[in-house]
Amino acid sequence: MIFLSAAGLNLKAENLIQNISARTTQSLNGKWNYIIDPYETGYYDYRYNAFDKSQNPGNGAYYLDKKPKNASELIEYSFNTTSTLMVPGDWNSQDDKLLYYEGAIWYRRLFDYKKTDANNRVFVHFGAINYESDIYLNGKKLGKHIGGFTPFNYEITGLLKETENSLVVKVDNKRKREGVPTLNTDWWNYGGITRDVTLLEVAPSFIEDYLVQLKKNSPNEITGFVQLNGNNKSQTVTVQIPELKIKVNATADSAGKAVFSIVNKKIVRWSTENPKLYQVEISCDNDKVTDKIGFRNIETRGTDILLNGKSIFLRGICIHEENALRGGRAYSESDAEMLLNSAKELNCNYVRLAHYPHSENMLRKADEMGILVWEEDPVYWTIQWENPSTFENAKQQLTDVITRDKNRACVIIWSMANETPVSDARNEFLRKLAAHARSLDNTRLISAALEVHGSKNPREKIVEDYFADYVDIVNFNEYVGWYDGTPDKCDQIEWNIKYNKPVMISEFGAGALQGFHGDINARFTEEYQEYLYQKNLAMISKIPQLRGLSPWILYDFRSPKRVLPVIQDGWNRKGLIGENGTKKKAFFVLLDFYKQKEKEYLNK
Ligand code: GCB
């Protein structure tokens, strides 16, 4: 989260509030009025100065949400008479003329709010807005947020009225060279308020955040903290897990942080076969939050990945945050269910959530369904490695996803980046990012999707990367048979991977139009894709350290880079399932492979 005040100064981000759904809330989802503003007329005056930095913004500033007081007053916009967009939701799939739109759109929502207690505090929480947003309540700026896939919140206690509050959000999804991600990606740049907007009401001193997880390498010691927010910080907090008869008190320090540790021999650990979640209750004087939390250990030993001490093979698949069947960004519980059910049908025990943090619903569903998860910072391809603000941006997005999901047992891997070109600046960037991730969370594994290199020997494939020394699992993308020859090439490959660490293939794949049939050598047929999967699975099985894979990708997904008429028409066709929900032939090849792998690892 990066905040700029109206004066353009960097301010400390407001701390994220944990577990919104367990609070007293009022949803602001639904219809919001909107104004399309490609020239940012409502943001800049005619000298290109931002209205919200001016002492006297006048009638042109849309965030003031003005109405003419009489017939002669000049106001050249109106939210009251515009059409509406649904929130949450991307704008591209809601209005034909917005399909390719990249620019600014102003959203406005009116609401009434009556507090349940006059002393309480109220926050507005956004699940995600892509990419940059300026937020205003009742004509006052709350802040600016950068980053399209992470949550943020502002306190609005002092600005709130009982009736007719005007919440105005300027959303801008223009791609930027210095952004994270940058200009060039292979996915749709969905704009809008893409996740829930929620008002939450809390006591004057309340539980802002908490961590309740097993200590690294310990099967029976739960450690963590509770962070309080408010004037009365030095309180006693209580953590209870009734099913385990656990009740522990801890006293917060002057900064409001209470740390605790609980040893209990009866903990049933969360696993993919038995995704056990416990009801955890955290309370202080005037606040109580309950959550469902699983406890598990994850570590690597030599070339093995151990879940609760047992060697596992990660039977995975990559997923974009898109619901091809409905069209548009995925965000809801039912979207998460649909995507993860498809992964289950493929006999997956693991998903790679590419290429940015997905909605919290995905993680909560994966926790319930017993699916292990890779989460990824949107450090993709060629971002500006030497730009300090690009680094700060990537670091903040990583901080926010770790803050949000640190209590989810399903999350086992934090991924720093995808297919980034090796250079000194990139190496330093990723090294610092990984060190930061470890400083925030030492219990999970660090990885990144690296690349493969050729050598003078045309049969040899080398995985060698400065950053591989800093990861727990060496993951790499390879496209042998698609961008690199045809599937028969797989038979020739000799792997040269020197690392004594678990190795996984974070991507391989081939495009196929569902229902398009032909020869195994004909590109874009289901048969080509099926053959490529057969050949690739045989090829990667020769890697002795192989402990998992996540082929590219579960569903076909939209990408403006994919322009081939009839075959692509704006879709990346590497899905194992077509945009209509029909499984392609390769789906069943991978399913068979995963059934075998499951058997093979049963008694390890
Ligand atoms: C990749 C990228 C992924 C692309 C995919 C493709 O290596 O990581 O974002 O969509 O290849 O289809 O080319």
Residues whose N, C-alpha, C, O or C-beta is under 5 A from the ligand:
A	BS01	GCB	D186 N477 K574
